[in-house]
């Protein structure tokens, strides 16, 4: 199959340019290569974005306020990592790495922290029934063979030293399975978490939009003839408008915006339906155009042995034709 362009001037001269149509398999390779490069660039930009987010004053302020809430809840403690940098650990993980305290002493500190948390810190948010929630959590703790660990008043039942580690782990379960979840009932703390999440929910997708714009819009604009992506450059293909000339910047911008918002972003919002429609058109349509190419009336062609012209006047000039016909026009045919 070939793509044929005919140019007609006043004297009824007809000039035909044949551009070999791109095979479906080659078309898919081009699109997959460009998409792969988009993902790679997006991941690289994402690393830079995360660094910028975490170094921004607003993010640091929110992070510091969130840390204050965590520490004041007694469910978290500050610790030093192997590089002497400060980090936050929940109380169970904090005492777990402490080799100076006995398991019974660790349990004592865990009991203090959890009693403060349920009885004071979130008691009001839990309708002044914080200790009731704590006792219910204790009642769920059992040994591997099914023995209960706490009585109805929350006191330890098994007094043997052999169970010290079991009790310490039980407090850890209460903290991680119950208490940390109840921390979210603190309205201000939950708001801070939402604000921090918002940074990532906006920043991370935005990096991939930027990556998409660079590879699918900025790079092709740098190649005025054929508006070629890296995948097109690699495979010696180009994008032409319906008159067989290189796509003008205005039409290419519309083509890019349609592909970005309808096909790329729209696929995330509509369960990949726009992408599915586009791939189906590539396989089944006579011209093998994608959805965005069909809507914007542009064509992907092979230019291994052909030249792409910006306009009809350039074609005349390059081929030493008379360039004095201002009303020269061009039409496009698909063989």
C-alpha positions as CSV (number, residue, x, y, z in Angstrom):
1,X,0.0,0.0,0.0
2,X,1.2,3.5,-0.8
3,X,0.2,7.0,0.2
4,X,-0.1,9.2,-2.8
5,X,0.0,13.0,-2.9
6,X,-1.0,14.9,-6.0
7,X,-0.2,18.6,-6.6
8,X,-2.0,20.6,-9.2
9,X,-1.2,24.1,-10.4
10,X,-2.8,26.5,-12.9
11,X,-1.5,24.7,-15.9
12,X,-3.1,21.5,-14.7
13,X,0.3,19.9,-14.0
14,X,0.0,16.9,-11.7
15,X,2.8,15.8,-9.5
16,X,2.5,12.6,-7.5
17,X,4.5,11.7,-4.4
18,X,4.3,8.1,-3.2
19,X,5.0,7.3,0.5
20,X,5.0,3.6,1.4
21,X,2.4,3.0,4.1
22,X,3.8,1.7,7.4
23,X,3.1,-1.9,8.2
24,X,0.9,-2.6,11.3
25,X,3.7,-4.4,13.0
26,X,6.2,-1.5,12.4
27,X,3.5,1.0,13.6
28,X,3.1,-0.9,16.9
29,X,6.9,-1.1,17.3
30,X,7.1,2.7,16.9
31,X,4.3,3.3,19.5
32,X,5.7,0.8,22.0
33,X,9.2,2.3,21.7
34,X,7.9,5.8,22.3
35,X,5.8,4.7,25.2
36,X,8.7,2.8,26.8
37,X,10.9,5.9,26.5
38,X,8.0,7.9,28.0
39,X,7.9,5.6,31.0
40,X,11.7,5.7,31.5
41,X,11.8,9.5,31.3
42,X,8.8,9.7,33.6
43,X,10.6,7.5,36.2
44,X,13.7,9.7,36.0
45,X,11.6,12.9,36.4
46,X,9.7,11.2,39.2
47,X,12.9,10.9,41.2
48,X,13.6,14.6,40.7
49,X,10.0,15.4,41.6
50,X,10.1,13.4,44.8
51,X,13.3,15.2,45.8
52,X,11.7,18.6,45.1
53,X,8.6,17.8,47.0
54,X,10.4,16.6,50.1
55,X,12.7,19.6,50.0
56,X,9.9,22.2,49.6
57,X,9.3,24.4,52.7
58,X,5.6,23.6,52.7
59,X,6.1,19.9,52.7
60,X,8.7,20.1,55.4
61,X,6.3,22.1,57.6
62,X,3.5,19.6,57.1
63,X,5.9,16.7,57.8
64,X,7.2,18.3,61.0
65,X,3.6,18.9,62.3
66,X,2.7,15.3,61.5
67,X,5.8,14.1,63.3
68,X,4.8,16.2,66.4
69,X,1.4,14.5,66.4
70,X,2.9,11.1,66.1
71,X,5.4,11.7,69.0
72,X,2.8,13.3,71.2
73,X,0.5,10.2,70.8
74,X,3.2,8.1,72.6
75,X,2.8,5.5,69.8
76,X,6.0,6.7,68.1
77,X,9.5,7.4,69.2
78,X,12.5,9.1,67.6
79,X,15.5,6.9,66.9
80,X,18.8,7.0,65.1
81,X,19.6,4.9,62.1
82,X,23.0,3.5,61.3
83,X,24.0,6.8,59.7
84,X,22.9,8.7,62.9
85,X,20.0,10.2,61.0
86,X,16.8,10.8,63.0
87,X,13.9,8.5,62.1
88,X,10.5,7.7,63.5
89,X,9.6,4.2,64.7
90,X,6.4,3.0,66.3
91,X,6.8,2.1,69.9
92,X,6.8,-1.7,69.2
93,X,9.6,-1.4,66.6
94,X,11.5,1.0,68.8
95,X,11.6,-1.4,71.8
96,X,12.1,-4.4,69.5
97,X,15.6,-3.1,68.7
98,X,16.4,-2.2,72.3
99,X,18.7,-5.0,73.7
100,X,19.1,-3.3,77.1
101,X,15.5,-3.8,78.4
102,X,13.9,-7.1,79.3
103,X,10.7,-8.2,77.5
104,X,8.8,-7.5,80.7
105,X,10.2,-4.0,80.9
106,X,9.3,-3.4,77.3
107,X,5.8,-4.6,77.9
108,X,5.5,-2.2,80.9
109,X,6.5,0.8,78.6
110,X,4.1,-0.5,75.9
111,X,1.3,-0.6,78.5
112,X,2.0,2.9,79.5
113,X,2.0,4.2,75.9
114,X,-1.2,2.4,75.0
115,X,-3.0,3.4,78.1
116,X,-2.1,7.1,77.5
117,X,-3.2,6.8,73.9
118,X,-6.6,5.2,74.4
119,X,-7.3,6.8,77.8
120,X,-6.2,10.4,77.0
121,X,-5.0,11.1,73.5
122,X,-8.0,9.9,71.5
123,X,-10.4,9.4,74.3
124,X,-12.6,12.4,73.4
125,X,-12.7,11.4,69.7
126,X,-13.8,7.9,70.8
127,X,-16.8,9.3,72.7
128,X,-14.8,9.0,76.0
129,X,-14.7,5.3,75.6
130,X,-11.1,5.0,74.7
131,X,-10.3,2.4,77.4
132,X,-13.2,0.3,76.3
133,X,-11.6,0.0,72.8
134,X,-8.3,-0.8,74.5
135,X,-9.8,-3.6,76.6
136,X,-11.5,-5.0,73.5
137,X,-8.2,-5.1,71.7
138,X,-6.6,-6.9,74.7
139,X,-9.4,-9.5,74.8
140,X,-8.5,-10.6,71.3
141,X,-4.9,-11.5,72.3
142,X,-4.2,-15.2,72.8
143,X,-1.3,-17.6,72.8
144,X,-0.7,-19.9,69.8
145,X,-2.5,-22.7,71.6
146,X,-5.5,-20.4,72.3
147,X,-4.9,-19.3,75.9
148,X,-6.2,-15.9,76.8
149,X,-3.5,-13.4,77.8
150,X,-5.6,-10.7,79.6
151,X,-8.6,-10.8,81.9
152,X,-11.7,-8.7,81.6
153,X,-9.9,-5.8,83.4
154,X,-7.0,-6.0,81.0
155,X,-4.6,-7.5,83.6
156,X,-2.0,-10.1,82.7
157,X,-3.2,-13.7,83.3
158,X,-0.1,-15.8,82.6
159,X,2.5,-14.6,85.1
160,X,5.3,-17.0,84.2
161,X,8.5,-15.3,82.8
162,X,8.3,-17.8,79.9
163,X,5.4,-15.6,78.5
164,X,7.2,-12.3,78.7
165,X,8.0,-12.3,74.9
166,X,4.5,-13.4,74.1
167,X,3.0,-10.4,76.0
168,X,5.4,-8.0,74.4
169,X,4.4,-9.2,71.0
170,X,0.7,-9.0,72.0
171,X,1.2,-5.3,72.9
172,X,2.9,-4.9,69.5
173,X,-0.2,-6.5,67.8
174,X,-2.5,-4.1,69.7
175,X,-0.4,-1.1,68.6
176,X,0.0,-2.0,65.0
177,X,-3.4,-3.6,64.4
178,X,-5.6,-1.3,66.4
179,X,-4.0,1.9,67.9
180,X,-2.3,3.1,64.7
181,X,-5.6,3.0,62.9
182,X,-7.4,5.0,65.7
183,X,-4.7,7.7,65.3
184,X,-6.6,8.8,62.2
185,X,-9.6,9.8,64.3
186,X,-7.6,12.9,65.2
187,X,-9.0,15.3,62.7
188,X,-5.9,17.5,62.5
189,X,-3.6,14.5,62.0
190,X,-5.8,13.1,59.3
191,X,-5.8,16.5,57.5
192,X,-2.0,16.6,57.6
193,X,-1.9,13.1,56.1
194,X,-4.3,14.1,53.3
195,X,-2.2,17.2,52.6
196,X,1.0,15.1,52.3
197,X,-0.8,12.6,50.0
198,X,-1.9,15.4,47.8
199,X,1.7,16.4,47.0
200,X,2.2,12.9,45.6
201,X,-1.2,12.5,44.0
202,X,-0.5,15.7,42.0
203,X,3.3,15.6,41.6
204,X,3.7,12.0,40.4
205,X,1.1,12.0,37.6
206,X,2.3,15.4,36.6
207,X,5.8,14.1,36.0
208,X,4.4,11.5,33.5
209,X,2.4,14.2,31.7
210,X,5.6,16.3,31.4
211,X,7.5,13.3,30.1
212,X,4.7,12.6,27.6
213,X,4.8,16.3,26.5
214,X,8.5,16.2,26.0
215,X,8.6,13.1,23.9
216,X,5.4,13.4,22.0
217,X,5.3,17.2,21.5
218,X,8.5,19.1,22.1
219,X,10.8,16.5,20.4
220,X,8.6,16.3,17.3
221,X,8.4,20.1,17.0
222,X,12.2,20.1,16.9
223,X,11.9,18.1,13.7
224,X,9.8,20.4,11.5
225,X,9.7,17.9,8.7
226,X,7.4,15.0,9.6
227,X,7.0,15.9,13.3
228,X,8.9,12.8,14.2
229,X,9.2,11.2,17.6
230,X,12.3,9.2,18.6
231,X,10.5,6.0,17.5
232,X,9.8,7.6,14.1
233,X,13.4,8.7,13.8
234,X,14.6,5.2,14.6
235,X,12.3,3.6,12.0
236,X,12.6,6.3,9.4
237,X,8.9,7.2,9.4
238,X,7.1,10.5,9.6
239,X,3.7,12.1,10.2
240,X,2.1,13.8,7.2
241,X,-1.0,15.8,6.8
242,X,-3.7,14.9,4.2
243,X,-2.0,17.0,1.5
244,X,1.1,14.9,1.7
245,X,3.1,17.7,3.3
246,X,4.6,17.9,6.8
247,X,2.0,18.5,9.5
248,X,1.7,22.2,10.3
249,X,2.4,23.2,13.9
250,X,-1.3,24.2,14.6
251,X,-2.7,20.8,13.4
252,X,0.1,19.0,15.2
253,X,-0.8,20.8,18.4
254,X,-4.4,19.7,18.1
255,X,-3.3,16.2,17.3
256,X,-1.1,16.1,20.4
257,X,-3.7,17.6,22.7
258,X,-6.3,15.0,21.5
259,X,-3.8,12.2,22.0
260,X,-2.9,13.5,25.5
261,X,-6.3,14.2,26.9
262,X,-8.5,11.7,25.1
263,X,-6.2,8.7,24.5
264,X,-3.5,8.9,27.2
265,X,-5.3,10.5,30.2
266,X,-8.7,9.4,29.0
267,X,-7.6,5.8,29.0
268,X,-6.9,6.0,32.8
269,X,-10.3,7.5,33.4
270,X,-12.3,5.3,31.1
271,X,-10.8,1.8,31.7
272,X,-8.5,1.9,28.7
273,X,-11.4,2.3,26.3
274,X,-9.9,5.1,24.2
275,X,-6.6,3.1,23.9
276,X,-8.6,0.0,22.9
277,X,-10.4,1.9,20.2
278,X,-7.2,3.4,18.9
279,X,-5.5,0.0,18.7
280,X,-8.5,-1.5,17.0
281,X,-8.4,1.2,14.3
282,X,-4.7,0.5,13.7
283,X,-5.5,-3.1,13.0
284,X,-8.8,-2.9,11.2
285,X,-9.0,0.4,9.4
286,X,-8.0,0.6,5.7
287,X,-5.4,3.4,6.4
288,X,-4.3,1.8,9.7
289,X,-4.6,5.1,11.4
290,X,-4.9,5.4,15.2
291,X,-7.8,7.2,16.7
292,X,-5.9,10.5,17.1
293,X,-4.5,10.3,13.6
294,X,-8.0,9.7,12.1
295,X,-9.6,12.5,14.0
296,X,-6.9,15.0,13.1
297,X,-6.5,13.7,9.5
298,X,-2.8,12.8,9.6
299,X,-0.9,9.8,8.4
300,X,2.1,7.8,9.5
301,X,4.2,6.9,6.5
302,X,7.6,5.5,5.7
303,X,10.3,8.0,4.4
304,X,13.3,5.7,3.9
305,X,13.8,6.9,0.3
306,X,11.6,9.9,0.2
307,X,11.9,13.6,1.3
308,X,9.3,15.3,3.4
309,X,8.4,18.8,2.3
310,X,7.1,21.6,4.5
311,X,4.8,22.9,1.8
312,X,4.1,22.8,-2.0
313,X,6.3,25.8,-2.7
314,X,9.3,24.0,-1.1
315,X,8.5,21.0,-3.3
316,X,8.6,23.2,-6.4
317,X,11.8,24.8,-5.3
318,X,13.5,21.5,-4.5
319,X,12.5,20.0,-7.8
320,X,13.2,23.1,-9.9
321,X,9.6,23.6,-10.8
322,X,8.0,27.0,-11.5
323,X,7.2,28.5,-8.2
324,X,5.1,31.4,-9.5
325,X,1.7,29.8,-9.0
326,X,0.3,31.2,-5.7
327,X,-2.9,29.1,-6.0
328,X,-1.1,25.8,-6.3
329,X,-3.0,23.2,-4.3
330,X,-2.4,19.6,-3.2
331,X,-4.7,16.7,-2.6
332,X,-4.2,13.4,-0.8
333,X,-5.0,9.9,-2.0
334,X,-4.6,6.5,-0.4
335,X,-3.8,3.7,-2.7
